[in-house]
Amino acid sequence: MVKTYRIEVDCANCAAKCQDAINKLDFVNSCEINFMTQKMIVDAEDVDKNIKAILKAARKVEPDFEILD
């Protein structure tokens, strides 16, 4: 399932690190974070069910990372 989320991340480098961390999760097929638009597109199994794990992975590299919706 592919879902798009509005996010809040402070810099492009942090966005890239968060994207890499999320892409390493077993249930994630792909994740793209666009710093300029502050959007994240995730293709994963049961995205809504696993959103907390996605957020946790991103916050390991960027503690201020937020998923707004």
Gaussian input, Z-matrix of N, CA and C with variables (Angstrom, degrees):
# hf/3-21g

backbone

0 1
 N
 C     1     B1
 C     2     B2     1     A1
 N     3     B3     2     A2     1     D1
 C     4     B4     3     A3     2     D2
 C     5     B5     4     A4     3     D3
 N     6     B6     5     A5     4     D4
 C     7     B7     6     A6     5     D5
 C     8     B8     7     A7     6     D6
 N     9     B9     8     A8     7     D7
 C    10    B10     9     A9     8     D8
 C    11    B11    10    A10     9     D9
 N    12    B12    11    A11    10    D10
 C    13    B13    12    A12    11    D11
 C    14    B14    13    A13    12    D12
 N    15    B15    14    A14    13    D13
 C    16    B16    15    A15    14    D14
 C    17    B17    16    A16    15    D15
 N    18    B18    17    A17    16    D16
 C    19    B19    18    A18    17    D17
 C    20    B20    19    A19    18    D18
 N    21    B21    20    A20    19    D19
 C    22    B22    21    A21    20    D20
 C    23    B23    22    A22    21    D21
 N    24    B24    23    A23    22    D22
 C    25    B25    24    A24    23    D23
 C    26    B26    25    A25    24    D24
 N    27    B27    26    A26    25    D25
 C    28    B28    27    A27    26    D26
 C    29    B29    28    A28    27    D27
 N    30    B30    29    A29    28    D28
 C    31    B31    30    A30    29    D29
 C    32    B32    31    A31    30    D30
 N    33    B33    32    A32    31    D31
 C    34    B34    33    A33    32    D32
 C    35    B35    34    A34    33    D33
 N    36    B36    35    A35    34    D34
 C    37    B37    36    A36    35    D35
 C    38    B38    37    A37    36    D36
 N    39    B39    38    A38    37    D37
 C    40    B40    39    A39    38    D38
 C    41    B41    40    A40    39    D39
 N    42    B42    41    A41    40    D40
 C    43    B43    42    A42    41    D41
 C    44    B44    43    A43    42    D42
 N    45    B45    44    A44    43    D43
 C    46    B46    45    A45    44    D44
 C    47    B47    46    A46    45    D45
 N    48    B48    47    A47    46    D46
 C    49    B49    48    A48    47    D47
 C    50    B50    49    A49    48    D48
 N    51    B51    50    A50    49    D49
 C    52    B52    51    A51    50    D50
 C    53    B53    52    A52    51    D51
 N    54    B54    53    A53    52    D52
 C    55    B55    54    A54    53    D53
 C    56    B56    55    A55    54    D54
 N    57    B57    56    A56    55    D55
 C    58    B58    57    A57    56    D56
 C    59    B59    58    A58    57    D57
 N    60    B60    59    A59    58    D58
 C    61    B61    60    A60    59    D59
 C    62    B62    61    A61    60    D60
 N    63    B63    62    A62    61    D61
 C    64    B64    63    A63    62    D62
 C    65    B65    64    A64    63    D63
 N    66    B66    65    A65    64    D64
 C    67    B67    66    A66    65    D65
 C    68    B68    67    A67    66    D66
 N    69    B69    68    A68    67    D67
 C    70    B70    69    A69    68    D68
 C    71    B71    70    A70    69    D69
 N    72    B72    71    A71    70    D70
 C    73    B73    72    A72    71    D71
 C    74    B74    73    A73    72    D72
 N    75    B75    74    A74    73    D73
 C    76    B76    75    A75    74    D74
 C    77    B77    76    A76    75    D75
 N    78    B78    77    A77    76    D76
 C    79    B79    78    A78    77    D77
 C    80    B80    79    A79    78    D78
 N    81    B81    80    A80    79    D79
 C    82    B82    81    A81    80    D80
 C    83    B83    82    A82    81    D81
 N    84    B84    83    A83    82    D82
 C    85    B85    84    A84    83    D83
 C    86    B86    85    A85    84    D84
 N    87    B87    86    A86    85    D85
 C    88    B88    87    A87    86    D86
 C    89    B89    88    A88    87    D87
 N    90    B90    89    A89    88    D88
 C    91    B91    90    A90    89    D89
 C    92    B92    91    A91    90    D90
 N    93    B93    92    A92    91    D91
 C    94    B94    93    A93    92    D92
 C    95    B95    94    A94    93    D93
 N    96    B96    95    A95    94    D94
 C    97    B97    96    A96    95    D95
 C    98    B98    97    A97    96    D96
 N    99    B99    98    A98    97    D97
 C   100   B100    99    A99    98    D98
 C   101   B101   100   A100    99    D99
 N   102   B102   101   A101   100   D100
 C   103   B103   102   A102   101   D101
 C   104   B104   103   A103   102   D102
 N   105   B105   104   A104   103   D103
 C   106   B106   105   A105   104   D104
 C   107   B107   106   A106   105   D105
 N   108   B108   107   A107   106   D106
 C   109   B109   108   A108   107   D107
 C   110   B110   109   A109   108   D108
 N   111   B111   110   A110   109   D109
 C   112   B112   111   A111   110   D110
 C   113   B113   112   A112   111   D111
 N   114   B114   113   A113   112   D112
 C   115   B115   114   A114   113   D113
 C   116   B116   115   A115   114   D114
 N   117   B117   116   A116   115   D115
 C   118   B118   117   A117   116   D116
 C   119   B119   118   A118   117   D117
 N   120   B120   119   A119   118   D118
 C   121   B121   120   A120   119   D119
 C   122   B122   121   A121   120   D120
 N   123   B123   122   A122   121   D121
 C   124   B124   123   A123   122   D122
 C   125   B125   124   A124   123   D123
 N   126   B126   125   A125   124   D124
 C   127   B127   126   A126   125   D125
 C   128   B128   127   A127   126   D126
 N   129   B129   128   A128   127   D127
 C   130   B130   129   A129   128   D128
 C   131   B131   130   A130   129   D129
 N   132   B132   131   A131   130   D130
 C   133   B133   132   A132   131   D131
 C   134   B134   133   A133   132   D132
 N   135   B135   134   A134   133   D133
 C   136   B136   135   A135   134   D134
 C   137   B137   136   A136   135   D135
 N   138   B138   137   A137   136   D136
 C   139   B139   138   A138   137   D137
 C   140   B140   139   A139   138   D138
 N   141   B141   140   A140   139   D139
 C   142   B142   141   A141   140   D140
 C   143   B143   142   A142   141   D141
 N   144   B144   143   A143   142   D142
 C   145   B145   144   A144   143   D143
 C   146   B146   145   A145   144   D144
 N   147   B147   146   A146   145   D145
 C   148   B148   147   A147   146   D146
 C   149   B149   148   A148   147   D147
 N   150   B150   149   A149   148   D148
 C   151   B151   150   A150   149   D149
 C   152   B152   151   A151   150   D150
 N   153   B153   152   A152   151   D151
 C   154   B154   153   A153   152   D152
 C   155   B155   154   A154   153   D153
 N   156   B156   155   A155   154   D154
 C   157   B157   156   A156   155   D155
 C   158   B158   157   A157   156   D156
 N   159   B159   158   A158   157   D157
 C   160   B160   159   A159   158   D158
 C   161   B161   160   A160   159   D159
 N   162   B162   161   A161   160   D160
 C   163   B163   162   A162   161   D161
 C   164   B164   163   A163   162   D162
 N   165   B165   164   A164   163   D163
 C   166   B166   165   A165   164   D164
 C   167   B167   166   A166   165   D165
 N   168   B168   167   A167   166   D166
 C   169   B169   168   A168   167   D167
 C   170   B170   169   A169   168   D168
 N   171   B171   170   A170   169   D169
 C   172   B172   171   A171   170   D170
 C   173   B173   172   A172   171   D171
 N   174   B174   173   A173   172   D172
 C   175   B175   174   A174   173   D173
 C   176   B176   175   A175   174   D174
 N   177   B177   176   A176   175   D175
 C   178   B178   177   A177   176   D176
 C   179   B179   178   A178   177   D177
 N   180   B180   179   A179   178   D178
 C   181   B181   180   A180   179   D179
 C   182   B182   181   A181   180   D180
 N   183   B183   182   A182   181   D181
 C   184   B184   183   A183   182   D182
 C   185   B185   184   A184   183   D183
 N   186   B186   185   A185   184   D184
 C   187   B187   186   A186   185   D185
 C   188   B188   187   A187   186   D186
 N   189   B189   188   A188   187   D187
 C   190   B190   189   A189   188   D188
 C   191   B191   190   A190   189   D189
 N   192   B192   191   A191   190   D190
 C   193   B193   192   A192   191   D191
 C   194   B194   193   A193   192   D192
 N   195   B195   194   A194   193   D193
 C   196   B196   195   A195   194   D194
 C   197   B197   196   A196   195   D195
 N   198   B198   197   A197   196   D196
 C   199   B199   198   A198   197   D197
 C   200   B200   199   A199   198   D198
 N   201   B201   200   A200   199   D199
 C   202   B202   201   A201   200   D200
 C   203   B203   202   A202   201   D201
 N   204   B204   203   A203   202   D202
 C   205   B205   204   A204   203   D203
 C   206   B206   205   A205   204   D204

   B1=1.4364
   B2=1.5363
   B3=1.3081
   B4=1.4550
   B5=1.5246
   B6=1.3301
   B7=1.4643
   B8=1.5148
   B9=1.3219
   B10=1.4568
   B11=1.5199
   B12=1.3297
   B13=1.4594
   B14=1.5203
   B15=1.3187
   B16=1.4529
   B17=1.5228
   B18=1.3104
   B19=1.4553
   B20=1.5125
   B21=1.3139
   B22=1.4512
   B23=1.5196
   B24=1.3292
   B25=1.4603
   B26=1.5247
   B27=1.3406
   B28=1.4601
   B29=1.5209
   B30=1.3187
   B31=1.4685
   B32=1.5274
   B33=1.3158
   B34=1.4635
   B35=1.5273
   B36=1.3219
   B37=1.4610
   B38=1.5315
   B39=1.3171
   B40=1.4689
   B41=1.5307
   B42=1.3269
   B43=1.4609
   B44=1.5237
   B45=1.3217
   B46=1.4681
   B47=1.5269
   B48=1.3226
   B49=1.4684
   B50=1.5233
   B51=1.3238
   B52=1.4688
   B53=1.5176
   B54=1.3127
   B55=1.4655
   B56=1.5263
   B57=1.3237
   B58=1.4678
   B59=1.5253
   B60=1.3239
   B61=1.4674
   B62=1.5233
   B63=1.3207
   B64=1.4642
   B65=1.5286
   B66=1.3190
   B67=1.4656
   B68=1.5210
   B69=1.3233
   B70=1.4672
   B71=1.5296
   B72=1.3309
   B73=1.4613
   B74=1.5277
   B75=1.3238
   B76=1.4695
   B77=1.5263
   B78=1.3121
   B79=1.4598
   B80=1.5318
   B81=1.3236
   B82=1.4609
   B83=1.5304
   B84=1.3278
   B85=1.4653
   B86=1.5246
   B87=1.3400
   B88=1.4609
   B89=1.5215
   B90=1.3161
   B91=1.4556
   B92=1.5209
   B93=1.3247
   B94=1.4608
   B95=1.5106
   B96=1.3289
   B97=1.4559
   B98=1.5158
   B99=1.3256
   B100=1.4529
   B101=1.5218
   B102=1.3182
   B103=1.4625
   B104=1.5289
   B105=1.3098
   B106=1.4691
   B107=1.5292
   B108=1.3193
   B109=1.4707
   B110=1.5272
   B111=1.3414
   B112=1.4680
   B113=1.5331
   B114=1.3501
   B115=1.4592
   B116=1.5137
   B117=1.3235
   B118=1.4527
   B119=1.5212
   B120=1.3214
   B121=1.4650
   B122=1.5187
   B123=1.3297
   B124=1.4637
   B125=1.5200
   B126=1.3231
   B127=1.4565
   B128=1.5198
   B129=1.3342
   B130=1.4661
   B131=1.5186
   B132=1.3167
   B133=1.4579
   B134=1.5211
   B135=1.3217
   B136=1.4689
   B137=1.5249
   B138=1.3232
   B139=1.4635
   B140=1.5266
   B141=1.3318
   B142=1.4642
   B143=1.5244
   B144=1.3083
   B145=1.4662
   B146=1.5325
   B147=1.3231
   B148=1.4656
   B149=1.5277
   B150=1.3273
   B151=1.4640
   B152=1.5318
   B153=1.3146
   B154=1.4765
   B155=1.5267
   B156=1.3232
   B157=1.4665
   B158=1.5302
   B159=1.3272
   B160=1.4684
   B161=1.5202
   B162=1.3207
   B163=1.4660
   B164=1.5284
   B165=1.3135
   B166=1.4682
   B167=1.5296
   B168=1.3250
   B169=1.4716
   B170=1.5213
   B171=1.3212
   B172=1.4675
   B173=1.5248
   B174=1.3131
   B175=1.4720
   B176=1.5291
   B177=1.3220
   B178=1.4674
   B179=1.5167
   B180=1.3241
   B181=1.4672
   B182=1.5227
   B183=1.3294
   B184=1.4704
   B185=1.5306
   B186=1.3413
   B187=1.4688
   B188=1.5318
   B189=1.3312
   B190=1.4712
   B191=1.5307
   B192=1.3227
   B193=1.4681
   B194=1.5211
   B195=1.3438
   B196=1.4593
   B197=1.5343
   B198=1.3152
   B199=1.4541
   B200=1.5134
   B201=1.3257
   B202=1.4593
   B203=1.5143
   B204=1.3112
   B205=1.4699
   B206=1.4987
   A1=108.59
   A2=116.55
   A3=121.94
   A4=109.00
   A5=115.88
   A6=120.80
   A7=109.31
   A8=115.19
   A9=122.17
   A10=108.66
   A11=115.58
   A12=121.84
   A13=110.37
   A14=116.34
   A15=120.23
   A16=106.44
   A17=116.13
   A18=120.91
   A19=110.29
   A20=115.09
   A21=121.41
   A22=107.37
   A23=114.42
   A24=121.11
   A25=106.70
   A26=116.66
   A27=121.63
   A28=116.40
   A29=118.90
   A30=119.21
   A31=110.44
   A32=115.34
   A33=120.85
   A34=111.61
   A35=116.63
   A36=120.50
   A37=110.51
   A38=116.61
   A39=121.06
   A40=110.53
   A41=116.55
   A42=120.75
   A43=110.35
   A44=116.76
   A45=120.98
   A46=111.34
   A47=116.57
   A48=120.15
   A49=111.23
   A50=116.73
   A51=120.52
   A52=110.32
   A53=116.99
   A54=121.52
   A55=110.65
   A56=117.01
   A57=120.91
   A58=111.35
   A59=116.85
   A60=120.90
   A61=111.19
   A62=116.97
   A63=121.14
   A64=110.39
   A65=117.43
   A66=120.86
   A67=112.80
   A68=118.52
   A69=121.84
   A70=112.88
   A71=117.70
   A72=120.55
   A73=109.41
   A74=116.21
   A75=121.98
   A76=113.68
   A77=117.56
   A78=120.65
   A79=113.14
   A80=118.52
   A81=122.38
   A82=110.05
   A83=115.86
   A84=121.06
   A85=110.26
   A86=116.22
   A87=120.54
   A88=109.75
   A89=114.13
   A90=121.55
   A91=107.56
   A92=115.91
   A93=121.52
   A94=107.89
   A95=116.14
   A96=121.34
   A97=108.15
   A98=115.57
   A99=121.69
   A100=107.39
   A101=116.05
   A102=120.73
   A103=111.68
   A104=117.31
   A105=120.88
   A106=112.22
   A107=117.36
   A108=120.19
   A109=111.98
   A110=116.52
   A111=121.83
   A112=110.78
   A113=115.06
   A114=120.98
   A115=110.54
   A116=114.87
   A117=122.55
   A118=107.67
   A119=116.19
   A120=121.89
   A121=107.04
   A122=115.47
   A123=121.09
   A124=109.58
   A125=115.70
   A126=122.65
   A127=105.83
   A128=115.73
   A129=119.89
   A130=110.36
   A131=114.68
   A132=121.51
   A133=108.56
   A134=117.36
   A135=122.37
   A136=112.27
   A137=116.59
   A138=121.56
   A139=111.25
   A140=116.50
   A141=119.30
   A142=111.99
   A143=116.33
   A144=121.28
   A145=111.14
   A146=116.70
   A147=121.67
   A148=114.47
   A149=117.78
   A150=120.13
   A151=111.86
   A152=117.54
   A153=119.85
   A154=111.05
   A155=117.62
   A156=121.01
   A157=110.74
   A158=116.38
   A159=120.86
   A160=109.80
   A161=116.65
   A162=121.60
   A163=111.13
   A164=116.67
   A165=121.17
   A166=111.58
   A167=116.52
   A168=120.51
   A169=111.10
   A170=116.72
   A171=120.56
   A172=111.20
   A173=116.77
   A174=120.25
   A175=112.97
   A176=117.72
   A177=119.58
   A178=110.69
   A179=117.41
   A180=121.18
   A181=112.46
   A182=117.87
   A183=122.19
   A184=108.83
   A185=116.77
   A186=120.50
   A187=115.22
   A188=117.94
   A189=121.01
   A190=113.07
   A191=118.49
   A192=122.23
   A193=109.22
   A194=116.01
   A195=121.38
   A196=110.54
   A197=115.51
   A198=122.43
   A199=106.11
   A200=116.84
   A201=121.04
   A202=113.60
   A203=119.49
   A204=119.89
   A205=111.94
   D1=133.80
   D2=179.28
   D3=-104.47
   D4=128.54
   D5=178.50
   D6=-133.78
   D7=148.71
   D8=176.91
   D9=-112.61
   D10=134.72
   D11=-179.94
   D12=-126.43
   D13=143.95
   D14=168.42
   D15=-80.76
   D16=137.42
   D17=-178.22
   D18=-130.57
   D19=171.58
   D20=172.48
   D21=-133.53
   D22=118.26
   D23=178.56
   D24=-141.77
   D25=143.95
   D26=-168.39
   D27=-79.43
   D28=-30.54
   D29=-176.42
   D30=-148.71
   D31=161.60
   D32=-177.92
   D33=-64.37
   D34=-37.51
   D35=179.20
   D36=-64.19
   D37=-42.56
   D38=177.90
   D39=-63.72
   D40=-39.57
   D41=178.70
   D42=-61.41
   D43=-42.24
   D44=179.07
   D45=-64.61
   D46=-40.81
   D47=178.49
   D48=-65.66
   D49=-40.27
   D50=178.03
   D51=-65.06
   D52=-42.25
   D53=178.13
   D54=-58.89
   D55=-45.60
   D56=178.62
   D57=-61.75
   D58=-42.94
   D59=-179.19
   D60=-64.07
   D61=-41.92
   D62=-179.71
   D63=-68.26
   D64=-39.67
   D65=179.55
   D66=-64.43
   D67=-19.67
   D68=179.03
   D69=-80.13
   D70=-12.45
   D71=179.49
   D72=-68.65
   D73=139.22
   D74=-175.26
   D75=-59.91
   D76=-37.39
   D77=-174.75
   D78=-86.40
   D79=-3.33
   D80=-179.22
   D81=-93.73
   D82=123.69
   D83=175.55
   D84=-80.63
   D85=-42.59
   D86=176.31
   D87=-162.02
   D88=152.46
   D89=176.46
   D90=-142.10
   D91=131.35
   D92=175.89
   D93=-126.41
   D94=126.87
   D95=176.43
   D96=-114.74
   D97=127.30
   D98=177.28
   D99=-108.09
   D100=109.84
   D101=-177.91
   D102=-64.57
   D103=-39.95
   D104=-176.18
   D105=-64.06
   D106=-38.90
   D107=-179.23
   D108=-95.04
   D109=-7.91
   D110=-177.32
   D111=56.38
   D112=47.53
   D113=178.35
   D114=-128.47
   D115=149.43
   D116=177.55
   D117=-127.44
   D118=128.41
   D119=176.16
   D120=-111.27
   D121=120.60
   D122=-176.67
   D123=-119.88
   D124=129.04
   D125=171.91
   D126=-111.47
   D127=108.93
   D128=-175.54
   D129=-154.30
   D130=164.34
   D131=174.30
   D132=-74.34
   D133=129.59
   D134=178.11
   D135=46.10
   D136=60.60
   D137=-176.03
   D138=-55.21
   D139=-47.59
   D140=-177.79
   D141=-61.47
   D142=-38.61
   D143=179.54
   D144=-68.04
   D145=-33.83
   D146=-175.21
   D147=-100.43
   D148=11.23
   D149=-175.20
   D150=-62.83
   D151=-33.04
   D152=178.52
   D153=-65.93
   D154=-38.05
   D155=177.72
   D156=-68.09
   D157=-36.09
   D158=176.85
   D159=-64.75
   D160=-46.29
   D161=178.82
   D162=-62.24
   D163=-41.53
   D164=179.26
   D165=-62.58
   D166=-42.34
   D167=178.90
   D168=-63.34
   D169=-42.00
   D170=179.64
   D171=-67.50
   D172=-39.67
   D173=-177.90
   D174=-71.97
   D175=-17.15
   D176=174.63
   D177=-64.27
   D178=-33.77
   D179=-179.81
   D180=-100.28
   D181=-23.85
   D182=179.55
   D183=-143.02
   D184=94.48
   D185=-175.47
   D186=-58.68
   D187=-22.28
   D188=-178.72
   D189=-89.53
   D190=1.82
   D191=-179.24
   D192=-61.96
   D193=132.22
   D194=179.09
   D195=-132.00
   D196=142.74
   D197=169.88
   D198=-105.08
   D199=117.83
   D200=-171.39
   D201=-87.19
   D202=-24.54
   D203=176.51
   D204=-150.84

